[in-house]
Amino acid sequence: AERGSPLRVAILEIGAGGNVTTVRNTSEQFLEEMLRAGAQAQLIRVNPELPLNDKEGLGVDLERADYSVRDLLALPV
C-alpha cells in the first residue's frame, strides 16, 4: 500500500459452518480489529449452507453481491 493509503485486507473463510464457531468468531473478530485500525477490510465467507455473518454489519451483503457462492463454485478453474 502507498504511504498514507489504508491497508486493504480480504479475509477468506472457506467451509466454516455452524459446527466450527471458533473459526467463524475468529474471522469476525479479526475483521473488526482491521476495521478499527482503519483498514479497508472485507470478510468473504464461502459456505453454501451458512454464508451469512453471525454479527450484523460484517462481511458481504448477499442481497447485493454480484455472484452467489454456488455461482462462484461452479466457475471453471
FENDA-V280986 format. One record per residue. N is the residue number from 1. OMEGA is omega in whole degrees, 0 to 359 (NA if undefined). Layout:
# FENDA-V280986
n->(N;N)
omega->(OMEGA;OMEGA)
This chain:
# FENDA-V280986
n->(1;2;3;4;5;6;7;8;9;10;11;12;13;14;15;16;17;18;19;20;21;22;23;24;25;26;27;28;29;30;31;32;33;34;35;36;37;38;39;40;41;42;43;44;45;46;47;48;49;50;51;52;53;54;55;56;57;58;59;60;61;62;63;64;65;66;67;68;69;70;71;72;73;74;75;76;77)
omega->(176;178;181;178;178;176;178;186;171;177;183;180;185;170;180;182;184;179;179;184;178;179;180;180;179;179;181;178;179;177;179;178;181;180;178;180;177;179;168;188;180;173;178;185;180;180;184;182;185;186;186;180;180;179;178;171;180;172;184;174;185;177;183;182;179;183;172;178;179;176;181;180;181;181;177;181;NA)
